Amino acid sequence: MKHTVFVLYSPLVDRYFVGSSSNPEKAINRHNSGKNKHTKSGIPWRVVCQKTFDTVEKAKEAEASIKSSGDRTELESRIEKLK
């Protein structure tokens, strides 16, 4: 089953959010509607990038790699590689 990793950015709080979903449009809309307590303060979120993988496992691996970034420079570098 296809699974998409997406990266959102909020200029309001100057923060990134990394997630994955089999229905990324729905997930992104949820973040921008205030229904997620972790992203509510950053509305509006904009999509920086998204990449679809053939399996959930590959998507989760990519998501974990981005999330394990040690600092912002490394995070932004990993986001660029995902594009």
HELIX and SHEET records of a PDB file:
HELIX    1   1 PRO A   24  ASN A   32  1                                   9    
HELIX    2   2 LYS A   40  GLY A   42  5                                   3    
HELIX    3   3 VAL A   56  LYS A   67  1                                  12    
HELIX    4   4 ARG A   72  LEU A   82  1                                  11    
SHEET    1   A 3 ARG A  15  SER A  21  0                                        
SHEET    2   A 3 HIS A   3  SER A  10 -1                                        
SHEET    3   A 3 ARG A  46  PHE A  53 -1                                        
END                                                                             
